[in-house]
Amino acid sequence: MASSSPPASGTDAVPGLASEPIVTDRLVLRPVRTGDLPAVTRLWTDLEVRRHLGGPVVDSVIRIRQRRIVGAPGFHAVERAADGTVLGLVTVEREGRNGETEVSYQFLPEHWGQGYAREAVAAAVERALAEAATVVAVTQEANARSRRLLEAVGMTHAESFVEWDARQVLYRRRR
C-alpha cells in the first residue's frame, strides 16, 4: 500500500481521527506513542513490508519520521486489543491525493493473513466517510494482497497510472 510519511504539521489529517481511538472487535486504532516507535520503524525498514513501497526507508528519513509521527494527527498505531501488541499503522489524510481523503496502511508480516489489516482499514474508511464524501487508496498494481483488501472493504478500482516507476491503481469509495 502506498505509504504516507508523517506531515510537518497536523493540517492534513482528518479532523477527529487523531485523538479519538477507533475500536473494533479485536483492535484499537489510536495515536502513535513513543513506545510504538520500534514497531513503526520496522514497518519502514522491513523488506517484505516495503516490497511495493519503494524499498526500505533510509536512516536519515527514519529519524525525521520518528520525531514527527508521535501523536501526529491521522496516524494510527493498530494495536491488538487482547494484548496491546502493535500490528501496524493506518494513516488517514484529508486532501491526501487530488484533494480526496486518502487511507494508507502497513502491517508487520507476522500479522498478515489474520484479517487485522482488513478490519483496521475498514474501520478507518468508515470513520473517514463520516466526514468526507470519498476515500481513496493507492497501491501498486502488482500488490495483489493489498488490492484484495481494498476490494473487501468496499473500494472499487477507479484508475491506473504509472508513478515511482511502477504501475499503480487507485481505489475509491463514496459515502
C-alpha positions as CSV (number, residue, x, y, z in Angstrom):
1,M,0.0,0.0,0.0
2,A,1.2,3.5,-0.6
3,S,2.8,4.8,2.5
4,S,2.4,8.3,3.8
5,S,5.1,10.0,5.7
6,P,4.3,12.0,8.8
7,P,3.3,15.6,8.0
8,A,5.3,18.6,9.1
9,S,2.1,19.8,10.8
10,G,-1.3,18.3,11.5
11,T,-3.1,20.3,9.0
12,D,-3.6,17.4,6.5
13,A,-5.2,15.0,8.9
14,V,-8.9,14.3,9.0
15,P,-10.4,16.1,12.0
16,G,-11.3,13.9,14.9
17,L,-9.2,11.0,13.7
18,A,-6.1,11.8,15.6
19,S,-7.3,11.9,19.2
20,E,-10.4,9.7,19.3
21,P,-9.5,6.0,19.1
22,I,-11.3,3.7,16.6
23,V,-12.3,0.5,18.3
24,T,-13.2,-2.8,16.5
25,D,-13.9,-6.3,17.8
26,R,-10.1,-7.1,18.0
27,L,-8.3,-3.8,17.5
28,V,-7.7,-0.3,18.7
29,L,-6.6,2.4,16.3
30,R,-5.0,5.1,18.3
31,P,-2.4,7.9,18.0
32,V,1.2,6.7,17.8
33,R,3.1,6.7,21.1
34,T,6.8,6.9,21.7
35,G,6.7,3.2,22.8
36,D,5.4,2.3,19.3
37,L,8.5,3.6,17.5
38,P,10.3,0.2,17.4
39,A,7.3,-1.4,15.6
40,V,6.7,1.6,13.4
41,T,10.4,1.8,12.5
42,R,10.2,-1.9,11.5
43,L,7.4,-1.0,9.1
44,W,9.7,1.5,7.4
45,T,12.7,-0.9,7.1
46,D,11.2,-4.4,6.6
47,L,11.9,-5.7,3.1
48,E,8.6,-7.6,2.9
49,V,6.5,-4.6,4.1
50,R,8.4,-2.3,1.8
51,R,8.3,-4.6,-1.3
52,H,5.6,-2.5,-3.0
53,L,6.5,0.8,-1.3
54,G,9.9,1.6,-2.9
55,G,12.1,-0.4,-0.5
56,P,13.4,0.3,3.0
57,V,13.4,3.9,4.1
58,V,16.9,5.4,4.6
59,D,18.2,6.2,8.2
60,S,18.1,10.0,7.8
61,V,14.4,9.9,6.8
62,I,13.6,7.4,9.6
63,R,15.0,9.8,12.2
64,I,12.8,12.6,10.8
65,R,9.7,10.4,10.7
66,Q,10.3,9.2,14.3
67,R,10.3,12.8,15.5
68,R,7.1,13.7,13.6
69,I,4.9,10.6,13.9
70,V,4.3,10.5,17.7
71,G,0.9,12.0,18.3
72,A,0.6,13.2,14.7
73,P,-3.0,13.7,13.5
74,G,-4.2,11.0,11.2
75,F,-1.5,8.4,12.0
76,H,-2.9,5.4,13.9
77,A,-1.0,2.7,15.6
78,V,-3.1,-0.5,15.2
79,E,-3.0,-2.3,18.5
80,R,-4.4,-5.8,19.2
81,A,-6.9,-5.2,22.0
82,A,-6.2,-8.6,23.6
83,D,-2.6,-7.9,24.4
84,G,-1.6,-4.4,23.3
85,T,0.7,-5.6,20.5
86,V,1.3,-3.0,17.8
87,L,0.4,-4.8,14.5
88,G,0.8,-2.0,12.0
89,L,-0.1,1.6,11.0
90,V,-3.1,3.1,9.3
91,T,-3.0,6.7,8.1
92,V,-5.9,8.8,7.0
93,E,-5.1,12.2,5.3
94,R,-7.7,14.8,4.3
95,E,-6.7,16.1,0.9
96,G,-4.1,13.3,0.6
97,R,-4.4,12.7,-3.2
98,N,-6.0,15.2,-5.6
99,G,-8.0,16.8,-2.7
100,E,-9.6,13.5,-1.6
101,T,-9.2,11.8,1.8
102,E,-6.6,9.1,1.4
103,V,-6.1,6.0,3.5
104,S,-2.8,4.0,3.6
105,Y,-1.6,1.2,5.7
106,Q,1.3,-1.1,6.6
107,F,1.3,-4.2,8.8
108,L,4.2,-6.3,10.1
109,P,4.5,-9.6,8.2
110,E,3.9,-11.8,11.2
111,H,0.4,-10.4,11.5
112,W,-0.5,-10.8,7.8
113,G,-3.3,-13.3,6.8
114,Q,-5.3,-12.9,10.0
115,G,-7.7,-10.3,8.9
116,Y,-6.3,-7.5,11.1
117,A,-5.5,-5.2,8.2
118,R,-8.9,-5.6,6.6
119,E,-10.6,-4.9,10.0
120,A,-8.4,-1.9,10.7
121,V,-8.7,-0.4,7.2
122,A,-12.5,-1.0,7.1
123,A,-12.9,0.9,10.4
124,A,-10.7,3.8,9.3
125,V,-12.6,4.1,6.0
126,E,-15.9,4.1,7.7
127,R,-14.8,6.8,10.2
128,A,-13.4,8.9,7.3
129,L,-16.6,8.6,5.3
130,A,-18.5,10.1,8.2
131,E,-16.7,13.4,7.4
132,A,-15.6,13.0,3.7
133,A,-17.6,12.4,0.6
134,T,-14.9,9.9,-0.8
135,V,-11.9,8.0,0.4
136,V,-9.2,6.8,-1.9
137,A,-6.2,4.4,-1.6
138,V,-3.3,3.7,-3.9
139,T,-1.3,0.6,-4.3
140,Q,1.0,-1.0,-6.8
141,E,-0.8,-3.0,-9.4
142,A,1.4,-5.9,-8.6
143,N,0.3,-5.9,-4.9
144,A,-2.5,-8.4,-5.2
145,R,-3.0,-8.7,-1.4
146,S,-3.5,-5.0,-1.0
147,R,-5.9,-4.9,-4.0
148,R,-8.0,-7.7,-2.5
149,L,-8.1,-5.9,0.9
150,L,-9.3,-2.7,-0.7
151,E,-12.0,-4.5,-2.6
152,A,-13.0,-6.3,0.5
153,V,-13.6,-3.0,2.3
154,G,-15.9,-1.8,-0.5
155,M,-13.5,0.2,-2.5
156,T,-13.5,0.0,-6.3
157,H,-10.8,0.4,-8.9
158,A,-11.1,3.9,-10.3
159,E,-7.9,4.5,-12.3
160,S,-4.5,3.1,-13.2
161,F,-1.3,5.1,-13.8
162,V,2.5,5.0,-13.5
163,E,4.1,6.6,-10.5
164,W,7.5,6.0,-8.9
165,D,8.4,3.9,-12.0
166,A,5.7,1.3,-11.2
167,R,2.1,0.7,-12.3
168,Q,-0.3,2.0,-9.6
169,V,-4.0,1.6,-9.1
170,L,-6.3,4.0,-7.3
171,Y,-9.3,2.7,-5.5
172,R,-12.2,4.8,-4.3
173,R,-15.2,4.5,-2.1
174,R,-18.0,7.0,-1.9
175,R,-20.2,7.8,1.1
